[in-house]
Amino acid sequence: MNSTTKRLPVTVVTGFLGAGKSTVLRQLLLNSGLRLAVLVNEFGEVGIDGDLIRSCGLCPEEELDGRVVELANGCLCCTVQDEFLPTMQQLLQRADQLDGIVVETSGLALPVPLVQAFGWPEIRTRTRVSGVVTVVDGEALAAGSVVGDPAALEAQRLADPSLDHLSDLQDLFEDQLEAADLVLVSRADQLTPEQVEDLRSQIAGLVRDGVSVLPMQRGDVPAALLLGLDRHDTHEHDHEHHHDHDDHYHHDHTHVAMQSAVVRTCGGVERSKLEQQLRQVIATQNLIRVKGRAWLPGKPQPLQIQAVGPRLETWFDSAPVVERPPQDGLELVALGLSVDAGALEQALSA
């Protein structure tokens, strides 16, 4: 797919200063094997720099300058038109050199205006929001605070006059959780299993239905979970490479045991009906990520499917991707805490 038709997946990572956002991004850059551009909009914290990009060994020297973009003047939610959109347009000129974009917002930024900015005509046909990930400082929250270092957060606010929208920290914390498609609780290795479960219950009351709350340590999160894609998918997507399976990830209390399964069904289905079915199975099986494609009657190209928590997006690519199979049908990869492949197949075959 060329750069004029490719829709780059975008993951927005939000959370307060010190919550662990940059640690997550460092792990992605070092370990994912993906060609990611990172937009950093944080104040008062050491972010992602060119030395890290060099150390990952994945990016040619001539591409280094364009891989990490620091937006240092004003938070993104206040400077969308002046700074964010021109930066995105510049990145999209090199879309064929990237697998995705990650935006690390200022911890004091409102996430919703940024997500809405991806609906602007200049970029909406070239990108898709793969998910909004909110990082929460588990150690601080267990101690009764939404932020680990309130003094540093106040210094951050005072350093930038555009942050005049800041109100109560608890309100902003709840705004971050309400916008989330996935919540990551950092520093879980510093907590007992009982504390982790207490935090998950507490956060569950502040997020939308279907949003998963997962503990992590040192930013260790599978790229497929965070971004909705992995290196295998991006570099071999034209080939049949999935097998029905259950993959188990981590099993201690700092890494919730996750499973993945592949589901294939045959037969035609109408798009709106399929979307309804997908929303139902995502909710009933608490699926964290779903990706795949469906061949629909009379459509020359497959319907692309991506979901994280309750956020579901489907679209038709404008350029040929693969040869059309003789039968209509559905191919999905689902990731969740307890995935029942048989139940998924049965529900989606109805």
Disulfide bonds with the S-S distance in Angstrom:
none
